[in-house]
Amino acid sequence: MLPYAPSSVAVARQRLSADLSNAGLLATAVDDVVLIMSELLSNALRHAHPLPSGQLKVAWLCSDTQVEVAVSDGGAYTEPRAGRPTLSSLGGRGLGIVEYLAERWGVRHEEETTTVWAVVPASWPARNAHHELSETPVLREVG
């Protein structure tokens, strides 16, 4: 759980980047996953309400073949969707970036919580010689 504040984006980026790098994910994939999570978290801060606790939830799940990132908030008046901004638009590109980089993404609604998630294919070259590192998917949560 993170505060509903812009500073949470930097905190989540640092933790996710360190976790994925330490796990051996290719640097280019780390960059893509971190960018996606930043966009999801920034969108939650800009367009949605905090969870009833006044916070946001950021989590990621790593498996042998993919990384899923998810940001949960208290919902918004509109459904998250990729926009098609004009060249002169100052914003509206976040979910377009997510759509481009992710294998798939979507939105889940559960009671007072909206979760926007994205899945990115993963390559773990450091795990090739260490099979014990890749036996079980690992869920991480910032907090």
C-alpha positions in Angstrom: 0.0 0.0 0.0 1.2 3.4 -0.9 0.0 6.9 0.0 -2.3 8.6 -2.5 0.4 11.0 -3.5 2.6 11.7 -6.5 5.7 10.8 -4.6 4.4 7.2 -4.5 5.3 6.8 -8.2 9.0 7.2 -7.5 8.8 4.8 -4.6 7.1 2.1 -6.5 9.4 2.5 -9.5 12.5 2.1 -7.3 11.1 -1.0 -5.5 9.9 -2.7 -8.7 13.0 -2.0 -10.6 15.2 -3.3 -7.8 13.1 -6.4 -7.3 13.0 -7.4 -11.0 16.7 -6.6 -11.5 17.7 -8.6 -8.5 15.6 -11.5 -9.8 17.5 -11.5 -13.0 14.9 -10.1 -15.5 16.5 -8.6 -18.6 17.1 -4.9 -18.3 14.9 -4.0 -21.3 12.0 -5.9 -19.8 12.6 -4.3 -16.4 12.3 -0.9 -18.1 9.1 -1.8 -19.9 7.5 -3.2 -16.7 8.5 -0.2 -14.6 7.2 2.2 -17.3 3.9 0.4 -17.4 3.5 0.4 -13.6 4.4 4.1 -13.6 1.6 4.8 -16.2 -0.9 2.8 -14.3 -0.1 4.4 -11.0 0.0 7.9 -12.5 -3.4 7.3 -14.0 -4.8 6.2 -10.7 -3.6 9.4 -9.0 -4.9 11.6 -11.8 -8.3 10.0 -12.5 -9.4 7.8 -9.6 -10.2 8.0 -6.0 -8.0 6.4 -3.3 -9.1 3.1 -1.7 -11.2 3.5 1.5 -7.9 3.4 3.4 -6.8 6.6 1.6 -4.1 4.7 -0.2 -3.4 2.8 -3.5 -2.3 -0.7 -3.8 0.6 -1.6 -6.2 1.5 -5.3 -6.7 3.4 -7.5 -9.2 3.4 -11.2 -9.8 6.4 -12.9 -11.5 6.3 -16.3 -13.1 8.7 -18.1 -15.5 7.1 -16.5 -18.6 5.6 -13.1 -17.5 5.3 -10.3 -15.1 1.9 -8.9 -14.1 1.7 -5.5 -12.5 -1.5 -4.2 -11.0 -2.6 -0.9 -9.4 -5.8 -0.8 -7.3 -7.7 2.3 -6.4 -11.1 3.4 -5.3 -12.5 3.8 -8.8 -13.4 6.7 -11.0 -16.3 8.2 -12.8 -15.0 6.8 -16.1 -13.7 3.4 -17.2 -9.9 3.3 -18.0 -9.3 3.1 -21.7 -6.5 3.8 -24.1 -7.0 7.2 -25.7 -6.0 8.4 -29.2 -4.6 11.9 -28.5 -3.7 14.4 -31.3 0.0 15.2 -31.8 -0.5 18.5 -30.0 -2.3 17.0 -26.9 -0.5 17.4 -23.6 -1.7 14.1 -22.2 -3.8 11.0 -22.9 -1.0 8.7 -23.9 -0.5 6.6 -20.8 -2.8 3.6 -21.5 -1.7 3.8 -25.2 1.9 3.2 -24.0 0.6 0.3 -21.8 -1.3 -1.2 -24.7 1.8 -1.0 -26.9 4.3 -2.5 -24.4 2.1 -5.1 -22.6 1.0 -8.4 -24.0 -2.4 -7.7 -22.6 -4.0 -5.4 -20.0 -7.4 -4.9 -18.5 -9.6 -3.7 -15.6 -11.1 -5.7 -12.7 -13.9 -4.3 -10.5 -14.4 -5.7 -7.0 -16.8 -3.9 -4.7 -15.2 -0.5 -4.0 -11.9 -1.4 -5.7 -10.8 -1.0 -9.3 -7.7 -2.7 -10.4 -5.9 -2.0 -13.7 -3.4 -4.7 -14.6 -0.9 -5.4 -17.4 1.1 -8.5 -18.4 4.5 -8.3 -19.9 6.4 -11.3 -21.3 9.5 -12.1 -19.2 12.9 -13.5 -19.9 15.0 -14.5 -16.9 18.5 -15.4 -18.3 19.9 -15.4 -14.7 17.4 -18.2 -13.8 18.5 -20.6 -16.5 21.2 -22.0 -14.3 19.2 -21.7 -11.1 16.0 -23.6 -11.5 15.2 -23.3 -7.9 14.6 -19.6 -8.4 11.8 -20.2 -11.0 9.6 -22.9 -9.4 7.0 -20.7 -7.8 5.5 -17.4 -9.0 6.1 -14.6 -6.5 3.6 -11.9 -5.6 5.2 -8.7 -4.4 3.4 -5.7 -3.0 4.7 -2.2 -2.3 4.1 -1.3 1.3 
